[in-house]
Amino acid sequence: MYNSTNNFSTTASCDKSDDFKYHLYSAVFSIVFVFGLLFNLVAIYIFACTLKMRNETTTYMVNLVVSDSLFVLSLPFRIFYFVKRNWLFGDVMCKISVALFYTNMYGSILFLTCISIDRFLAIVHPFRSQRIRTKRNAKLACCAVWVIVLSGSVPTGFLLDITSPSNTNSSSHYCFENYSRKQWRAELSKVVIFIETMGFIIPLLLNVFCSIMVLRTLRNPQTLSRGGSLNKSKILRMIVVHLLIFCFCFIPYNVNLMFYSLVRSNILKGCEAEQVVRTIYPIALCLAVTNCCFDPVIYYFTSETIQSSIKR
């Protein structure tokens, strides 16, 4: 799941190399590591040292920073593997690295969804939502997110045999590659259904719904009569940035993962289908990992307090 396998098909007619992925991964992951580490260190400094006023939104952001930072710190191991094409750090580190990838991706999706729902409640139902939008409920929502994410990422990383020899005559080892079709049918397809439903499809629908309802509310003349309590241009900018990051980082990977799972489970057959998902998968994966660089942009456009902290 994490990387496409070299032995994707047993038929000679479908034997097409996708070795370009290693060069692509090593370059993109190196860039993501540098900028992701820098941006998240700045975010940690702001949240820990300069941000004195905390609310529901910053609660979600702090959890998002934790998720991003853990993933960024695991990237040097992945970069070394992509360069050497040999996993030297043992089964446990491979499992941790893979679990952190899925924890970061679906944690980011769900925490961004929480921010979107919080914005929806604050703008569309500003008075009725006052009892709901509390720090305590925000912390409970974050706990629920971590439970959902870990229940998908931990089985993916730890309950599957994710390291294997690259071939019988080599001492090199894959990390999270080379799954058998049997394992896809028995275990991985079920994991994909769970994480795609809970971690992508439902959050995507919620984000779209919340954004549409906020835009409808902003067009209402009664909303505009609230005066200075709402800044229409800032809210529109927040929504646009939020949806652009969501679409750019998460939709390509998750849509391709659905087809990838169908091909690997032998439900969708044909060499053309295999070659398409093998080609798209590395590109979509690289787009997905950039989310830890773009998440700080969400912080900036969502919180005026953070904007002032960065300017200072």
C-alpha positions in Angstrom: 0.0 0.0 0.0 2.7 2.5 0.9 4.7 1.8 -2.2 3.8 -0.1 -5.3 5.5 -3.4 -5.6 8.1 -4.3 -8.2 6.4 -7.7 -8.5 3.0 -6.2 -9.1 2.0 -8.9 -11.6 3.0 -12.4 -12.2 2.4 -12.2 -15.9 5.2 -11.2 -18.2 2.9 -9.0 -20.3 2.2 -6.8 -17.3 5.9 -6.6 -16.3 6.6 -2.8 -16.6 9.2 -1.2 -14.4 8.2 1.6 -12.0 11.7 2.2 -10.7 11.2 5.9 -11.4 9.3 6.1 -8.1 12.5 5.7 -6.0 14.1 8.8 -7.5 10.8 10.7 -7.2 10.3 9.7 -3.6 13.8 10.5 -2.5 13.7 14.0 -4.1 10.2 14.9 -2.9 10.5 13.5 0.6 13.8 15.4 1.1 12.1 18.7 0.1 9.1 17.9 2.4 11.4 17.0 5.2 13.3 20.3 5.1 10.3 22.6 4.7 8.0 20.4 6.8 10.5 20.5 9.7 11.0 24.2 9.4 7.3 25.1 9.2 6.3 22.8 12.0 9.1 24.0 14.3 7.7 27.6 13.7 4.2 26.3 14.5 5.3 24.5 17.7 7.1 27.7 18.8 4.0 29.8 18.2 1.6 27.4 19.9 4.0 26.8 22.9 5.5 30.2 23.4 3.6 33.1 21.8 0.0 32.0 21.5 -1.7 33.0 24.8 -5.3 32.8 23.8 -6.5 29.3 23.1 -9.8 28.2 21.7 -11.5 25.3 20.0 -9.8 25.9 16.6 -6.3 26.1 18.1 -7.0 22.8 19.9 -7.4 21.1 16.6 -4.4 22.9 15.2 -2.1 21.7 18.1 -3.1 18.1 17.4 -2.5 18.6 13.7 1.0 19.9 14.5 1.7 16.8 16.6 0.6 14.5 13.8 2.7 16.4 11.2 5.8 16.6 13.4 5.9 12.9 14.1 5.6 12.1 10.4 8.3 14.6 9.4 10.7 13.1 11.9 10.3 9.6 10.3 11.1 10.9 6.8 14.9 10.5 7.0 14.5 6.7 7.4 12.2 6.6 4.3 14.6 8.8 2.3 17.6 6.5 3.1 15.5 3.5 2.0 14.5 5.2 -1.3 18.1 6.0 -2.1 19.6 2.6 -1.1 16.5 0.6 -2.1 17.2 -1.5 1.0 15.6 -1.3 4.4 18.3 -1.5 7.1 16.4 -0.4 10.2 14.5 -3.6 11.1 10.8 -4.6 11.1 9.8 -2.4 14.0 11.0 0.8 12.5 9.4 -0.1 9.2 6.1 -0.7 10.9 6.4 2.6 12.9 7.3 4.5 9.7 4.3 3.2 7.8 1.9 3.7 10.7 3.0 7.3 11.1 2.4 7.9 7.4 -1.3 6.8 7.6 -1.7 8.5 11.0 -0.5 11.8 9.5 -2.6 11.6 6.4 -5.9 10.6 7.9 -5.2 12.6 11.1 -4.7 15.7 8.9 -7.9 15.0 7.0 -10.0 14.6 10.2 -8.5 17.5 12.1 -9.0 19.8 9.0 -12.6 18.5 8.9 -13.0 19.4 12.6 -11.8 22.9 11.8 -14.3 23.1 8.9 -17.2 21.9 11.1 -16.1 24.4 13.8 -16.2 27.2 11.3 -19.6 26.0 10.0 -21.1 26.1 13.5 -19.6 29.5 14.3 -20.9 31.2 11.2 -24.1 29.3 10.3 -25.3 28.7 13.9 -23.4 31.3 16.0 -25.9 31.3 18.9 -27.1 27.7 19.1 -23.6 26.4 18.8 -22.2 28.2 21.8 -22.8 25.2 24.1 -21.2 22.8 21.5 -18.1 24.9 20.7 -16.2 24.5 23.9 -12.6 23.5 24.6 -13.8 20.4 26.4 -15.8 19.2 23.4 -12.9 20.1 21.1 -10.6 17.9 23.2 -13.1 15.1 23.1 -13.3 15.4 19.3 -9.5 15.2 19.1 -9.5 12.1 21.2 -12.1 10.5 18.9 -10.0 11.4 15.9 -6.9 9.7 17.4 -8.9 6.6 18.1 -10.3 6.4 14.6 -6.9 7.1 13.0 -4.9 4.7 15.2 -7.5 1.9 14.7 -6.7 2.1 11.0 -3.0 2.9 10.9 -1.8 0.6 13.7 -3.3 -2.6 12.1 -1.8 -1.5 8.7 1.6 -0.9 10.2 1.9 -3.6 12.9 -0.4 -6.5 12.1 0.9 -7.1 8.6 4.2 -8.6 7.5 5.6 -5.5 5.8 9.2 -6.3 5.3 10.4 -9.0 2.8 13.5 -9.9 0.8 13.6 -8.1 -2.5 14.4 -11.5 -4.1 15.5 -15.0 -2.9 19.2 -14.4 -3.9 19.5 -10.9 -2.3 20.1 -9.7 1.2 18.2 -6.4 0.4 14.8 -5.9 2.0 11.7 -4.1 1.0 9.8 -2.0 3.5 6.0 -2.1 3.0 6.2 -3.5 -0.5 5.7 -6.8 -2.3 2.4 -7.8 -0.8 0.8 -11.0 -2.2 -2.6 -10.9 -3.8 -3.8 -13.3 -1.1 -2.9 -10.8 1.6 -4.7 -8.1 -0.3 -7.8 -10.1 -0.5 -7.7 -11.4 3.1 -6.6 -8.3 5.0 -5.5 -5.2 3.1 -8.7 -4.7 1.2 -10.7 -4.6 4.5 -8.2 -2.0 5.9 -8.6 0.1 2.7 -12.4 0.1 3.0 -12.2 1.2 6.6 -9.7 4.0 6.2 -11.2 5.2 2.9 -14.7 5.4 4.4 -13.9 6.9 7.8 -10.8 8.8 6.8 -11.6 10.2 3.4 -15.2 9.8 2.0 -17.1 11.0 5.1 -14.7 13.8 5.8 -14.8 15.0 2.2 -18.6 15.1 2.2 -18.5 17.0 5.5 -16.0 19.5 4.2 -18.0 20.2 1.1 -21.3 20.5 3.0 -19.8 22.8 5.6 -18.2 25.0 2.9 -21.4 25.3 0.9 -23.5 26.1 4.0 -21.0 28.8 5.0 -21.0 30.4 1.6 -24.8 30.4 1.5 -24.9 32.0 4.9 -22.4 34.7 3.8 -24.7 35.6 0.9 -27.7 36.1 3.2 -28.4 39.8 3.8 -29.2 39.1 7.4 -25.6 37.7 7.9 -24.1 40.9 6.4 -26.1 42.9 8.9 -23.9 41.5 11.8 -21.4 44.1 10.8 -17.8 43.8 12.0 -18.3 40.4 13.6 -17.8 38.7 10.2 -15.1 39.5 7.7 -16.5 38.1 4.5 -13.2 38.2 2.4 -11.2 36.5 5.2 -13.7 33.7 5.5 -13.8 33.2 1.8 -10.0 33.1 1.7 -10.0 30.5 4.5 -12.5 28.3 2.6 -10.6 28.5 -0.7 -7.3 27.7 0.9 -8.8 24.8 3.0 -10.4 23.2 0.0 -7.4 23.7 -2.3 -5.1 21.9 0.1 -7.6 19.1 0.7 -8.1 18.5 -3.0 -4.4 18.8 -3.9 -3.0 16.6 -1.1 -5.7 14.0 -0.4 -8.1 13.4 -3.3 -5.5 12.1 -5.9 -4.0 9.6 -3.4 -7.2 8.3 -2.0 -9.0 7.9 -5.3 -6.1 6.0 -6.8 -5.8 3.9 -3.6 -9.4 2.6 -4.2 -8.5 1.5 -7.7 -5.1 0.2 -6.5 -6.9 -2.0 -4.0 -9.3 -3.3 -6.7 -6.4 -4.2 -8.9 -4.3 -5.9 -6.2 -7.4 -7.8 -5.0 -7.9 -9.0 -8.6 -11.3 -7.5 -8.7 -10.3 -5.1 -11.5 -8.3 -7.1 -14.0 -6.1 -6.2 -17.0 -2.6 -5.0 -17.6 -3.6 -1.5 -18.6 -5.4 -1.0 -15.2 -2.3 -2.3 -13.4 0.0 0.0 -15.3 -2.2 3.1 -14.7 -2.4 2.7 -11.0 1.3 1.8 -10.7 2.2 5.0 -12.6 -0.2 7.3 -10.7 0.5 5.9 -7.2 4.0 7.3 -6.6 2.9 10.8 -7.9 -0.3 10.8 -5.8 1.7 9.6 -2.8 4.2 12.5 -3.2 1.3 15.0 -3.3 -0.2 13.4 -0.1 3.0 13.8 1.9 3.2 17.5 1.1 0.3 18.1 3.5 2.6 18.6 6.4 4.1 21.6 4.6 0.7 23.1 3.7 -1.0 22.6 7.0 0.8 25.7 8.5 -0.9 27.7 5.8 -4.2 26.6 7.2 -3.1 27.9 10.7 -2.2 31.3 9.2 -5.5 31.8 7.4 -7.7 30.4 10.1 -6.4 32.3 13.2 -5.8 36.1 13.4 -3.8 35.5 16.6 -1.4 33.3 14.7 -1.1 35.9 11.9 -0.1 38.5 14.4 2.4 36.2 16.1 4.1 35.4 12.8 4.2 39.2 11.9 5.8 39.9 15.3 
